Amino acid sequence: MVGAASLLPIVRAGHQYEPGMNFASDGYCKAFAADADGLVGGEGGAVIIVKPALAAVRDGDAIYALIRGVAMNNDGSDKAGFYAPSVTGQADVISQALARSGVSADSISYVEAHGTGTHLGDPIECQALADAYRRHTQAKQFCGLGSVKSNIGHLDTAAGLAGLIKVALSLKNGQIPPSLHIDKVNPALDLTDTAFYLTTALTPWPERGSPRRAGVSAFGIGGTNTHAILEAAPTPLASVAANTAELIVVSAKTPASLTATLTKFADFLRTTPEADLPALADIAYTLQIGRVPMACRVAFIVSSLAELIDSIVSYIDTGVFTGVNDTRHASWFSCALVKRCNRGLVVA
């Protein structure tokens, strides 16, 4: 469980507006609007449950979204001052999150911005987003941009989770909600030559050849930047729970030693009472994670211990799949980690 809360000690404390400072003159957060002049404080709490994706599927949990990647950095000396954000730091953290997620930038169709509605923050954030996405794609205005702060204000410590929950719900329901109070777009943003457009109305969120994906930004005073990539949980994911097939991988230094290892493995499976054997999924996990990959390899996709024994015997007799560990064959062993050892998280 991951949670945060922001509660004000004084009921209806409000704020005192001072020109040029961070608080809005009229009590409205107008992120990305031409007349935005500051943020509005808010109170609230947020809690999410994160869990390994496969475990959530097998347990029948209600899955709102997958978390594909998360990155964090700090602006350090790049920022002009303690309260000032940095284009470079924000652009770098967005690029890092994209890289860790393993998805292309042009597959992201919405970004939940930090979006405080300040004169300084909004243009810098939009510039950082534009710079980060230009490193990956030259496509224009395919990605929506909005901020939940226009709805509920700035929840301080809980602001990042509030944005993440908004995006998870949006992904699940297939709709992008509007950012409020934008009568005229801030001309300093200059979004026409970027990947982004502002979401000012409730719009359907269709898939575009890939699952719906979104970015979530949260930036803190002092220059700490975070960005996460979320993805909608596709309908076929629910069927994985019923699919008991496992990927069994075995390797050795030479073909002869691989055959000898498999012979011993099959003998062990045949002679050990089934009640004393680990579950097939546990065998797959140990072989994928707990063994060092060597040059000669074999892989089986099986749904039972009996099927595994038959597959091993068939390989020993006729040969099924082997490969020497060069650049052409190195990738399949990494792929074996996906089935059982994907460390992606889900919001449930």
Phi, psi and omega in degrees: 000134179237124183219163176203156180213148175226112182233131180274137183288342182244127180294134180051048183294322181066198176208159178258121182284134174227123181308134178087351179266191192273348188261144185290145183286332185246008178081012178241135173273115185243060183307127175074007178271156181296327181261016176293130179222022176155169181268170175231129180290154178217163176243146177170169176228153181216136177222133174234159173248125177247145187204147174306136189303312183296322179296320179295321179294313182295329180275357179072027181289154171283114185257122180269324181193159172262141173262109186276328181191150180222141177222153180214142173208185176224142183297333181059226183279358180290335184277154183287333181195176185300323182270352187268131177281168181235129177300315184298313182297317180292318180297320181295318183291326177294316178297321179296318179296318177299316181296317182290332181284336181074019179245159180277149181298324182283001172266356176274122184248002175202143173234123172275106186281164171296315165048064183278343182080027178259155180301322184276316190288315186298310180298322179294317180297316179295322177295319179295317177299315180299315180296317181296316183286332177294338176291343186240332185206151176255005180295150185244140168048049176252355188237121177291154182221130180203178181211127178291346179295337176289342179266316190235003182082184182268111183274015174055245184302328183267003186297318181296317179293325177300316178295321180295318179296319177303314182292319179300317178294322180294318178298317182294321184269352177068033178221144176255116180283159183278154162274141187266165169067031177252087175281326178215133183288140176302116183296340180290345182283321178049063184278349187299331181257023181239180179282358195242153169220155182276137178269103184249005178211152176296123184228148174298151181240083183283160171281148182236060181083358177208166178301152175301134181225151182212156172253151177228124179251145172214121184238136185249156172300136185101353172094013176276124184242138174227150177212138180232149175249122179248153180222143177295142176282111184290154181304318180301339181301327181296333182280348181298327182300326182276349182270110185266004181296140179232153178262116181254121182238137179223142178219161178206174184281329182225160176303321181295316180290330176295316178297318180296319179296316180294324178297315178296321180298313180296319178298319178298315181295324182287323189266347180269130177305138185302327180295337181264356180272149173294163174295152180304320179297324179289323175298315179299316181298313182298317181291329179283321188257323189266011181232147178276126179291134179240180195295320184258128191223155174218147181225141177231140170251112186225160182245358180204164178295322178298319178294326178295315179300314180299321181293320179295314180299319179297319179296315181300323182282320189235339186086132182240299181206120171221160178200145177277143187283080170243187185295338180281335186245359186291335189285332188292327181291325175296322179298334179298336181287341187292316187298314188251340193236022177294121183265015174300153182249157175238152171263119186235000000 
